[in-house]
Amino acid sequence: MTPDPAPLEEWHCLRLLAKSSVGRVVYTVGALPAVLPVRFRLDGHNNVLLRAAAGSEFLRAVRDALVAFQTDAVSGADGSGWSVTVLGRAEADPESPEPRHGDQVAVRIHSEWVTGRLLPAAPSPPP
Protein backbone atom coordinates (compact mmCIF):
# COMPACT_ATOMS: atom_id res chain seq x y z
CA MET A 1 0.00 0.00 0.00
CA THR A 2 1.31 3.44 -0.93
CA PRO A 3 1.20 6.25 1.68
CA ASP A 4 -1.07 9.21 0.86
CA PRO A 5 0.64 12.13 -0.90
CA ALA A 6 1.18 15.12 1.38
CA PRO A 7 -0.46 18.41 0.27
CA LEU A 8 1.79 21.39 -0.50
CA GLU A 9 1.24 25.05 0.34
CA GLU A 10 0.66 27.32 -2.69
CA TRP A 11 4.02 29.11 -2.26
CA HIS A 12 5.80 25.72 -2.40
CA CYS A 13 3.84 24.73 -5.52
CA LEU A 14 4.86 27.97 -7.24
CA ARG A 15 8.55 27.37 -6.40
CA LEU A 16 8.34 23.88 -7.92
CA LEU A 17 6.54 25.23 -11.01
CA ALA A 18 9.29 27.82 -11.49
CA LYS A 19 11.93 25.06 -11.54
CA SER A 20 10.14 23.01 -14.19
CA SER A 21 9.88 23.62 -17.94
CA VAL A 22 7.60 20.87 -19.29
CA GLY A 23 4.02 20.14 -18.30
CA ARG A 24 0.65 19.11 -19.63
CA VAL A 25 -2.40 21.20 -20.51
CA VAL A 26 -5.74 19.46 -19.92
CA TYR A 27 -8.63 20.90 -21.94
CA THR A 28 -11.73 19.75 -23.79
CA VAL A 29 -12.47 19.29 -27.47
CA GLY A 30 -16.12 18.60 -28.28
CA ALA A 31 -16.80 17.76 -24.59
CA LEU A 32 -14.02 15.13 -24.60
CA PRO A 33 -10.86 15.47 -22.50
CA ALA A 34 -7.58 16.18 -24.26
CA VAL A 35 -4.02 16.46 -22.90
CA LEU A 36 -1.11 18.19 -24.61
CA PRO A 37 2.50 18.18 -23.36
CA VAL A 38 4.05 21.66 -23.61
CA ARG A 39 7.12 23.65 -22.66
CA PHE A 40 6.25 26.53 -20.33
CA ARG A 41 7.50 29.20 -17.96
CA LEU A 42 5.93 31.37 -15.28
CA ASP A 43 5.45 35.09 -15.76
CA GLY A 44 5.95 37.69 -13.02
CA HIS A 45 2.41 37.08 -11.72
CA ASN A 46 2.80 33.27 -11.42
CA ASN A 47 0.72 32.62 -14.54
CA VAL A 48 1.72 29.81 -16.90
CA LEU A 49 3.02 30.96 -20.30
CA LEU A 50 3.35 28.67 -23.31
CA ARG A 51 3.25 28.86 -27.10
CA ALA A 52 0.69 27.43 -29.47
CA ALA A 53 0.50 27.23 -33.23
CA ALA A 54 -1.58 30.09 -34.62
CA GLY A 55 -4.89 28.77 -35.90
CA SER A 56 -4.43 25.37 -34.21
CA GLU A 57 -7.25 23.25 -32.79
CA PHE A 58 -5.52 23.56 -29.41
CA LEU A 59 -5.56 27.37 -29.54
CA ARG A 60 -9.23 27.43 -30.58
CA ALA A 61 -10.12 24.99 -27.77
CA VAL A 62 -8.31 26.78 -24.93
CA ARG A 63 -8.92 30.42 -25.80
CA ASP A 64 -11.02 31.92 -22.98
CA ALA A 65 -11.63 28.42 -21.56
CA LEU A 66 -11.03 27.01 -18.10
CA VAL A 67 -8.11 24.57 -18.35
CA ALA A 68 -5.90 22.55 -16.05
CA PHE A 69 -2.13 22.56 -16.21
CA GLN A 70 -0.02 19.90 -14.50
CA THR A 71 3.69 19.28 -14.06
CA ASP A 72 5.65 16.91 -11.86
CA ALA A 73 8.94 15.23 -11.11
CA VAL A 74 9.13 11.61 -9.97
CA SER A 75 12.22 9.61 -9.09
CA GLY A 76 12.69 6.46 -11.12
CA ALA A 77 14.61 4.94 -8.22
CA ASP A 78 12.05 5.12 -5.41
CA GLY A 79 8.92 6.80 -6.81
CA SER A 80 9.24 9.88 -4.62
CA GLY A 81 8.52 13.27 -6.11
CA TRP A 82 5.91 15.96 -6.46
CA SER A 83 3.00 17.01 -8.63
CA VAL A 84 1.52 20.51 -9.09
CA THR A 85 -1.77 21.42 -10.78
CA VAL A 86 -2.92 24.89 -11.86
CA LEU A 87 -6.52 25.67 -12.81
CA GLY A 88 -7.30 28.85 -14.66
CA ARG A 89 -8.62 30.61 -17.71
CA ALA A 90 -6.42 30.50 -20.82
CA GLU A 91 -6.09 33.39 -23.24
CA ALA A 92 -4.04 34.26 -26.28
CA ASP A 93 -1.68 36.88 -24.90
CA PRO A 94 -1.15 39.83 -27.24
CA GLU A 95 0.68 41.79 -24.52
CA SER A 96 3.47 39.31 -23.80
CA PRO A 97 6.99 40.47 -24.68
CA GLU A 98 6.97 38.16 -27.71
CA PRO A 99 3.30 37.55 -28.52
CA ARG A 100 4.13 36.04 -31.90
CA HIS A 101 7.14 34.00 -32.85
CA GLY A 102 6.78 32.85 -36.43
CA ASP A 103 3.47 31.02 -36.50
CA GLN A 104 3.40 30.70 -32.69
CA VAL A 105 1.08 32.63 -30.37
CA ALA A 106 1.72 33.11 -26.66
CA VAL A 107 -0.92 31.59 -24.38
CA ARG A 108 -1.32 32.64 -20.74
CA ILE A 109 -3.07 30.44 -18.19
CA HIS A 110 -4.13 32.60 -15.26
CA SER A 111 -3.22 30.79 -12.03
CA GLU A 112 -6.59 30.95 -10.26
CA TRP A 113 -6.13 27.80 -8.16
CA VAL A 114 -2.78 26.12 -7.46
CA THR A 115 -2.44 22.84 -5.61
CA GLY A 116 0.23 20.20 -5.24
CA ARG A 117 1.29 17.04 -3.51
CA LEU A 118 4.56 15.52 -2.35
CA LEU A 119 4.80 11.87 -3.32
CA PRO A 120 6.54 9.73 -0.68
CA ALA A 121 8.95 7.01 -1.70
CA ALA A 122 7.17 3.79 -2.60
CA PRO A 123 7.57 1.03 -0.02
CA SER A 124 9.91 -1.75 -0.99
CA PRO A 125 8.15 -4.88 -2.21
CA PRO A 126 8.21 -7.79 0.24
CA PRO A 127 10.98 -10.34 -0.36
C-alpha positions in Angstrom: 0.0 0.0 0.0 1.3 3.4 -0.9 1.2 6.3 1.7 -1.1 9.2 0.9 0.6 12.1 -0.9 1.2 15.1 1.4 -0.5 18.4 0.3 1.8 21.4 -0.5 1.2 25.1 0.3 0.7 27.3 -2.7 4.0 29.1 -2.3 5.8 25.7 -2.4 3.8 24.7 -5.5 4.9 28.0 -7.2 8.5 27.4 -6.4 8.3 23.9 -7.9 6.5 25.2 -11.0 9.3 27.8 -11.5 11.9 25.1 -11.5 10.1 23.0 -14.2 9.9 23.6 -17.9 7.6 20.9 -19.3 4.0 20.1 -18.3 0.6 19.1 -19.6 -2.4 21.2 -20.5 -5.7 19.5 -19.9 -8.6 20.9 -21.9 -11.7 19.8 -23.8 -12.5 19.3 -27.5 -16.1 18.6 -28.3 -16.8 17.8 -24.6 -14.0 15.1 -24.6 -10.9 15.5 -22.5 -7.6 16.2 -24.3 -4.0 16.5 -22.9 -1.1 18.2 -24.6 2.5 18.2 -23.4 4.1 21.7 -23.6 7.1 23.7 -22.7 6.3 26.5 -20.3 7.5 29.2 -18.0 5.9 31.4 -15.3 5.4 35.1 -15.8 6.0 37.7 -13.0 2.4 37.1 -11.7 2.8 33.3 -11.4 0.7 32.6 -14.5 1.7 29.8 -16.9 3.0 31.0 -20.3 3.4 28.7 -23.3 3.3 28.9 -27.1 0.7 27.4 -29.5 0.5 27.2 -33.2 -1.6 30.1 -34.6 -4.9 28.8 -35.9 -4.4 25.4 -34.2 -7.3 23.2 -32.8 -5.5 23.6 -29.4 -5.6 27.4 -29.5 -9.2 27.4 -30.6 -10.1 25.0 -27.8 -8.3 26.8 -24.9 -8.9 30.4 -25.8 -11.0 31.9 -23.0 -11.6 28.4 -21.6 -11.0 27.0 -18.1 -8.1 24.6 -18.4 -5.9 22.6 -16.0 -2.1 22.6 -16.2 0.0 19.9 -14.5 3.7 19.3 -14.1 5.6 16.9 -11.9 8.9 15.2 -11.1 9.1 11.6 -10.0 12.2 9.6 -9.1 12.7 6.5 -11.1 14.6 4.9 -8.2 12.0 5.1 -5.4 8.9 6.8 -6.8 9.2 9.9 -4.6 8.5 13.3 -6.1 5.9 16.0 -6.5 3.0 17.0 -8.6 1.5 20.5 -9.1 -1.8 21.4 -10.8 -2.9 24.9 -11.9 -6.5 25.7 -12.8 -7.3 28.9 -14.7 -8.6 30.6 -17.7 -6.4 30.5 -20.8 -6.1 33.4 -23.2 -4.0 34.3 -26.3 -1.7 36.9 -24.9 -1.2 39.8 -27.2 0.7 41.8 -24.5 3.5 39.3 -23.8 7.0 40.5 -24.7 7.0 38.2 -27.7 3.3 37.5 -28.5 4.1 36.0 -31.9 7.1 34.0 -32.8 6.8 32.9 -36.4 3.5 31.0 -36.5 3.4 30.7 -32.7 1.1 32.6 -30.4 1.7 33.1 -26.7 -0.9 31.6 -24.4 -1.3 32.6 -20.7 -3.1 30.4 -18.2 -4.1 32.6 -15.3 -3.2 30.8 -12.0 -6.6 31.0 -10.3 -6.1 27.8 -8.2 -2.8 26.1 -7.5 -2.4 22.8 -5.6 0.2 20.2 -5.2 1.3 17.0 -3.5 4.6 15.5 -2.3 4.8 11.9 -3.3 6.5 9.7 -0.7 8.9 7.0 -1.7 7.2 3.8 -2.6 7.6 1.0 0.0 9.9 -1.8 -1.0 8.1 -4.9 -2.2 8.2 -7.8 0.2 11.0 -10.3 -0.4 
